[in-house]
Amino acid sequence: MVNSNIKLWVGIAAILVVGFSILLFRYSLKKDPMSIERSGKSLSEQGDTQTEDDGLTSDEEIVSDIDPDALDSVGGDESQPEEETPAVTQSTEKVDYRRKTETTTTKSSKDSKQTKEVQLKKAKKELETAKARFDKAGEKLDQCNEALDEAKDRRDQLQNEYDNAKSKLEESKRNYDESQKENFNKGMQGFFESIGDNVGVDTLTGSDLISLADMSNSADATSLECMKRSLDYLNYINHIRSAEGKPEIKVSCKLMALAALNNDLYAADNSNSNDTGLDEDLAIGFDDPFTIWYEDEKDENGGNYLSLVNEDHIAAGFAYGHKDGNVHNVLFCDAGYDAGPLMEVSEFTDKFNKYYSTAIKGKSYSGAEEAFKRAESALNSAKQQVSEKIAAAQSASTAYGSAKTVYEQKQNAVKALE
């Protein structure tokens, strides 16, 4: 019983070994078809040594189990092996895909970098243009604001002039006295008559130059207003003489009349002729005649300066007019000249100011009205200029804001690409 079991297990083991060997052989054939010849030869040799009673499978039976296609592929001596084609597996497909992906990624990265560089270059160029416009808009805004400030300053200046002109007009209207109109229009002649100086009246009205005079015109040398300023200059001459240790000069209506007539002559034709035979200082076009008569000539002992401080000069007449630019002149006489009744300059000035304070009330306020209208027109024009400058500044400010916004946007675009 035990022997039977052992034989059974030995038989099963032999069958398993043979079966495994066959499978192994077939697998080797699939792996290397060229091994068939070697296997066949080995089997043939074994066939020569084995008997039919061994129970092993014959060559024909073994070969019959082999795939015919595999045999055709190896053939006889005349068969040539075909060129092998690399097998495509899942692994190789993954490798190829990875390579393609890497190539595509590299190319895409390169293209993206080039595109970014192009975009950055374009953005910088746009930024440069935006900055130029922004700077130009800033300059324009500064110019507009500066022009606006100047227009406002001019408007304020003209506002003050307008206010002054308005005040003078209102004062002229308040102070106007119709009964004094004739006295005012008679100018220095009216004053000479008020103090009873007939020499002065005859000198003025009897001259051939009287036709050049317009005593009602406040710009004429024979008018009360110009005469008032002339007496201020005459007082200043005495101030200079006193500072130089010289005696003060006196004044007469005759000398004042002659100086005024000469002044009108100079204003009419710029003539420098002086038919009086008196020593005269003349200044045309200057606001202050003593700039050239005294300050410019003192160190060099100029002729005008010497006339001012000449001790032989005992009296003088001064005239100022501005009908056609400023004209100043002074006539000096010595003791040998008949200048008519002489008077201290201070006394003469006091009498004149009393007369003037009354006669000025007869001054027509038409001049003040004209001055007011001119000031009003100038002010309105200045206000219009301010309005225009404000509009221009507002427009420039809007343009500046827009340019700034665009500039900042372009800056951010460049930063984002860098």
DAVEN-V381063 format. One record per residue. N is the residue number from 1. RES is the residue in one small letter. SS is DSSP state (H for helix, E for strand, L for the rest). D_FIRST is the distance of its C-alpha to the first C-alpha in Angstrom with 1 decimal. Layout:
{{N;RES;SS;D_FIRST} {N;RES;SS;D_FIRST}}
//
This chain:
{{1;m;L;0.0} {2;v;H;3.7} {3;n;H;5.4} {4;s;H;5.2} {5;n;H;6.6} {6;i;H;8.9} {7;k;H;10.1} {8;l;H;10.8} {9;w;H;12.9} {10;v;H;14.6} {11;g;H;15.6} {12;i;H;17.0} {13;a;H;18.8} {14;a;H;20.3} {15;i;H;21.6} {16;l;H;23.1} {17;v;H;24.8} {18;v;H;26.2} {19;g;H;27.4} {20;f;H;29.0} {21;s;H;30.6} {22;i;H;32.1} {23;l;H;33.5} {24;l;H;34.9} {25;f;H;36.5} {26;r;H;38.1} {27;y;H;39.4} {28;s;H;41.0} {29;l;H;42.7} {30;k;H;44.3} {31;k;H;45.4} {32;d;L;46.9} {33;p;L;47.4} {34;m;L;48.9} {35;s;H;45.5} {36;i;H;44.5} {37;e;H;46.3} {38;r;H;44.5} {39;s;H;41.1} {40;g;H;42.0} {41;k;H;43.2} {42;s;H;40.1} {43;l;H;37.9} {44;s;H;40.3} {45;e;H;40.0} {46;q;H;36.2} {47;g;H;36.5} {48;d;H;38.5} {49;t;H;35.9} {50;q;L;32.7} {51;t;L;31.8} {52;e;H;31.1} {53;d;H;27.6} {54;d;H;26.8} {55;g;L;26.1} {56;l;L;28.4} {57;t;L;31.2} {58;s;L;34.6} {59;d;H;37.9} {60;e;H;39.3} {61;e;H;36.3} {62;i;H;36.5} {63;v;H;40.2} {64;s;H;40.2} {65;d;L;38.4} {66;i;L;41.3} {67;d;L;44.3} {68;p;H;47.1} {69;d;H;49.7} {70;a;H;48.1} {71;l;H;48.4} {72;d;H;52.0} {73;s;H;52.9} {74;v;H;52.0} {75;g;L;53.2} {76;g;L;54.2} {77;d;L;56.6} {78;e;L;59.6} {79;s;L;58.1} {80;q;L;59.5} {81;p;L;57.8} {82;e;L;59.7} {83;e;L;61.3} {84;e;L;59.0} {85;t;L;60.2} {86;p;L;59.4} {87;a;L;57.0} {88;v;L;58.5} {89;t;L;56.2} {90;q;H;56.8} {91;s;H;57.5} {92;t;H;60.1} {93;e;H;61.7} {94;k;H;62.0} {95;v;H;63.6} {96;d;H;66.0} {97;y;H;66.9} {98;r;H;67.5} {99;r;H;69.7} {100;k;H;71.6} {101;t;H;72.0} {102;e;H;73.3} {103;t;H;75.7} {104;t;H;76.9} {105;t;H;77.3} {106;t;H;79.2} {107;k;H;81.5} {108;s;H;82.0} {109;s;H;82.9} {110;k;H;85.3} {111;d;H;87.0} {112;s;H;87.2} {113;k;H;88.9} {114;q;H;91.4} {115;t;H;92.1} {116;k;H;92.7} {117;e;H;95.0} {118;v;H;97.0} {119;q;H;97.2} {120;l;H;98.3} {121;k;H;101.0} {122;k;H;102.3} {123;a;H;102.2} {124;k;H;104.2} {125;k;H;106.7} {126;e;H;107.1} {127;l;H;107.4} {128;e;H;110.2} {129;t;H;112.1} {130;a;H;111.6} {131;k;H;112.9} {132;a;H;116.0} {133;r;H;116.7} {134;f;H;116.2} {135;d;H;118.5} {136;k;H;121.1} {137;a;H;120.9} {138;g;H;121.4} {139;e;H;124.5} {140;k;H;125.9} {141;l;H;125.3} {142;d;H;127.1} {143;q;H;130.0} {144;c;H;130.3} {145;n;H;130.3} {146;e;H;132.8} {147;a;H;135.0} {148;l;H;134.7} {149;d;H;135.7} {150;e;H;138.8} {151;a;H;139.7} {152;k;H;139.4} {153;d;H;141.6} {154;r;H;144.2} {155;r;H;144.1} {156;d;H;144.7} {157;q;H;147.6} {158;l;H;149.1} {159;q;H;148.6} {160;n;H;150.7} {161;e;H;153.4} {162;y;H;153.3} {163;d;H;153.7} {164;n;H;156.6} {165;a;H;158.3} {166;k;H;157.9} {167;s;H;159.4} {168;k;H;162.4} {169;l;H;163.0} {170;e;H;162.9} {171;e;H;165.2} {172;s;H;167.6} {173;k;H;167.8} {174;r;H;168.4} {175;n;H;171.1} {176;y;L;172.8} {177;d;L;176.5} {178;e;H;178.3} {179;s;H;181.6} {180;q;H;180.4} {181;k;H;179.2} {182;e;H;182.5} {183;n;H;182.6} {184;f;H;179.0} {185;n;H;179.7} {186;k;L;182.8} {187;g;H;180.7} {188;m;H;182.6} {189;q;H;185.9} {190;g;H;185.5} {191;f;H;184.9} {192;f;H;187.9} {193;e;H;190.1} {194;s;H;188.7} {195;i;L;190.0} {196;g;L;193.2} {197;d;L;192.6} {198;n;H;194.5} {199;v;H;194.2} {200;g;H;190.5} {201;v;H;190.9} {202;d;H;193.4} {203;t;H;191.2} {204;l;H;188.2} {205;t;H;189.8} {206;g;L;192.4} {207;s;L;190.0} {208;d;H;189.1} {209;l;H;185.4} {210;i;H;185.4} {211;s;H;184.1} {212;l;H;180.8} {213;a;L;180.4} {214;d;L;178.7} {215;m;L;179.3} {216;s;L;177.2} {217;n;L;174.2} {218;s;L;172.2} {219;a;L;171.1} {220;d;L;174.7} {221;a;L;176.4} {222;t;L;179.4} {223;s;L;177.2} {224;l;H;177.1} {225;e;H;173.4} {226;c;H;173.7} {227;m;H;176.9} {228;k;H;175.1} {229;r;H;172.4} {230;s;H;175.2} {231;l;H;176.8} {232;d;H;173.5} {233;y;H;173.5} {234;l;H;177.2} {235;n;H;176.4} {236;y;H;173.6} {237;i;H;176.2} {238;n;H;178.2} {239;h;H;175.0} {240;i;H;174.6} {241;r;H;178.2} {242;s;H;178.1} {243;a;H;175.0} {244;e;L;176.9} {245;g;L;180.0} {246;k;L;182.1} {247;p;L;184.4} {248;e;L;183.1} {249;i;L;184.4} {250;k;E;186.0} {251;v;E;185.6} {252;s;L;187.9} {253;c;H;187.6} {254;k;H;189.2} {255;l;H;186.6} {256;m;H;183.7} {257;a;H;185.1} {258;l;H;185.5} {259;a;H;181.9} {260;a;H;180.5} {261;l;H;182.4} {262;n;H;181.2} {263;n;H;177.7} {264;d;H;178.0} {265;l;H;179.3} {266;y;H;176.4} {267;a;H;174.0} {268;a;H;175.7} {269;d;H;175.8} {270;n;L;174.3} {271;s;L;177.8} {272;n;L;178.5} {273;s;L;182.3} {274;n;L;184.2} {275;d;L;187.8} {276;t;L;188.6} {277;g;L;189.3} {278;l;L;187.3} {279;d;E;184.4} {280;e;E;181.2} {281;d;E;177.4} {282;l;E;175.2} {283;a;E;171.4} {284;i;E;169.8} {285;g;L;166.1} {286;f;L;165.4} {287;d;L;164.2} {288;d;L;166.0} {289;p;L;169.1} {290;f;H;169.3} {291;t;H;166.1} {292;i;H;168.2} {293;w;H;171.6} {294;y;H;170.8} {295;e;H;167.3} {296;d;L;167.1} {297;e;L;170.7} {298;k;L;171.4} {299;d;L;170.2} {300;e;L;172.0} {301;n;L;175.2} {302;g;L;174.8} {303;g;H;177.7} {304;n;H;176.1} {305;y;H;175.5} {306;l;H;179.0} {307;s;H;180.4} {308;l;H;178.5} {309;v;L;179.8} {310;n;L;183.3} {311;e;L;185.8} {312;d;L;188.6} {313;h;L;186.7} {314;i;L;188.1} {315;a;E;186.7} {316;a;E;184.0} {317;g;E;182.7} {318;f;E;179.0} {319;a;E;177.3} {320;y;E;173.7} {321;g;E;172.5} {322;h;L;169.2} {323;k;L;170.1} {324;d;L;168.4} {325;g;L;166.6} {326;n;L;167.9} {327;v;E;171.4} {328;h;E;173.0} {329;n;E;176.5} {330;v;E;179.0} {331;l;E;182.8} {332;f;E;184.7} {333;c;E;188.4} {334;d;L;190.7} {335;a;L;193.9} {336;g;L;196.0} {337;y;L;194.3} {338;d;L;195.6} {339;a;L;192.3} {340;g;L;194.0} {341;p;L;193.6} {342;l;L;190.9} {343;m;E;188.6} {344;e;E;186.0} {345;v;H;182.5} {346;s;H;181.3} {347;e;H;184.3} {348;f;H;184.0} {349;t;H;180.3} {350;d;H;180.9} {351;k;H;183.5} {352;f;H;181.2} {353;n;H;178.3} {354;k;H;180.4} {355;y;H;181.5} {356;y;H;178.0} {357;s;H;176.5} {358;t;H;178.7} {359;a;H;179.0} {360;i;H;175.2} {361;k;H;175.0} {362;g;H;176.6} {363;k;L;173.9} {364;s;L;172.3} {365;y;L;168.6} {366;s;H;167.9} {367;g;H;166.7} {368;a;H;164.3} {369;e;H;163.1} {370;e;H;162.4} {371;a;H;160.6} {372;f;H;158.5} {373;k;H;157.6} {374;r;H;156.5} {375;a;H;154.4} {376;e;H;152.9} {377;s;H;152.1} {378;a;H;150.5} {379;l;H;148.5} {380;n;H;147.2} {381;s;H;146.2} {382;a;H;144.4} {383;k;H;142.5} {384;q;H;141.4} {385;q;H;140.2} {386;v;H;138.2} {387;s;H;136.6} {388;e;H;135.7} {389;k;H;134.3} {390;i;H;132.2} {391;a;H;130.7} {392;a;H;130.0} {393;a;H;128.4} {394;q;H;126.2} {395;s;H;125.1} {396;a;H;124.4} {397;s;H;122.4} {398;t;H;120.3} {399;a;H;119.7} {400;y;H;118.8} {401;g;H;116.3} {402;s;H;114.6} {403;a;H;114.6} {404;k;H;113.1} {405;t;H;110.3} {406;v;H;109.4} {407;y;H;109.6} {408;e;H;107.2} {409;q;H;104.8} {410;k;H;104.8} {411;q;H;104.2} {412;n;H;101.2} {413;a;H;99.9} {414;v;H;100.2} {415;k;H;98.5} {416;a;H;95.6} {417;l;H;95.1} {418;e;L;95.6}}
//
